[in-house]
Amino acid sequence: MTDIFAEMHDSMMECFDQGGTLRGQPVQASIEHGVAVIGEYSDVVAQRSIVTLPTSAAPRAGDTVTVAGVAYVLDAKDTSNGYVDRWFVR
């Protein structure tokens, strides 16, 4: 039996892929700007840019990722569900 969640994430990444490279290798990637960072008391404490990458690409803090022709540095992992990782970038 195939993993339906892996297929779903593959399909979503294909739809939202903005074309990227990670450590010089092609990777599916999408970037979001102005994402609200929620603080301790449910208030917005900052707005950041977040890139979504497949977990299988093994992204690490400090890596450079290029999305849509713009280079970013992976700062800290926001979330991971085992299929895709969301990273704060600078």
N, C-alpha and C positions, 0 to 999 in steps of 0.2 A: 504494500500500500504506500502511495506517495504521501509526502508531508504537505497537506493542503495549505498550511501557513507559509511554508517556504515558497510554494507556487504563488500565493497571494502577494507576498513581499516582492518576488521577482517581477510580477506584473505591475505592481505599483511603482517600483524603481524604474521600469521601462517607460512608464507614462510620465514620470516626473524628472527623469534623468536630464541634467543640464550639461552633461559631458564633463568629465573630470579626469584628473590624474592624481595618483597618490604615490609618492616616492618614485615618480617618473613613469609609473605604469597606468594604463587606462583603467578607470573605475567608474561605476555608476555613482553619481553624486547629485544632490540637490541642496541649494542654499536658501535659507530664509533670513531676512533681515528684520530687525525691530521686534524680536520675540521677547515677550515680557518675562522677566525673571521674578518669581514670587518669593517674598521674604517670609520670615518667621510668623508674622501676624497677618498673612494672606494679602499683603500689600505689594505693589509692584516696586521693586527696589532698583531695577535696571532694565535696559533693553539691550539685547545682544543679538549677534548673528549666530545662527546654528547651521551646521552642515550635517546631512544625513548620508551615511556610508554603509555599505554592506559589512556585516560583522566578519564575513569570510575574507575581507581585504586586510584584516588585522591592523586597523589604525592604532597609532600610539600617540600619546601627548608629545608635542614637539614636531611631529611630522608636518610637512608642507603638502597641502592639497590645493590643486588648481581647479576652480569651477567656473565655467563660462569665461575662461580667459583671465580670471583674477586669482592671484595666489593668496592663500590664507594659511595660518599656522594653527594646528589643533591645540587648543588650550586645555580644556578639561572635558571629560565625558559627562554629558547631561543624563542620558538614559540609554539603555540597551535592552532589547527584548529577545536577544539571541539570534535575530535575523538581520536587524539594522541597528546601528549605533548613531546616536545624535550627539554631536560635539559642539561645544562653544568654540568659536574661532576668533582670532585677532588678526 
